[in-house]
Amino acid sequence: MLFRKPSSGSLLKDEELIRLYQQTKDSNYVGELYRRYTHLVYGVCLKYLKDPEESKDAVMHIFEQLLGVLKKQEVTHFYNWLHVLTRNHCLMKLRADKTKEEKVKALSRNGFLAEAGSDDEIPALILDAKIETLEKGLSQIPPEQRQCVELFYLHKKSYKEIAELTGYDLSKIKSYIQNGKRNLKIYIDRHHD
């Protein structure tokens, strides 16, 4: 059989392109899949992410991911598989963004992030650095304090709920939260730019 590199008008089936890519490691075969399905992947991304630029970035990430995944994974119905992969990618991105947004709101509300107007006005890099510093700070305080601070501020648990979850008595919980917050502020102040 004569192998030829696919062109934009290739008549090879998706599964054949995948098989050829797995045999030759020639990314042109995945490139043909990209040409065939970019608009569909973009449409799914836009449906979930609701932002054209984020959707374009997601399309690029998905097709970059394909280069690695298709080397190892057997795919029989590529179109359906790609749709599921795309949807999962978008849902994971939305979940990560939501988690980050919730952390920012909780930290701002509780005074861990300096007031700088609305959350939208805080540059993303500065915000990421503050969150990273906070996470490192949480890892530096005693485990009891960390657990109580996270449950109280990030998971919005009451003292009573924390007591039920941890087995600590209420006075200890209050002490752990106060000391944990103080130690965390000290850590953040020392490691702030």
Order of alpha helices (4+ residues) and beta strands (2+ residues): alpha-alpha-alpha-alpha-alpha-alpha-alpha-alpha
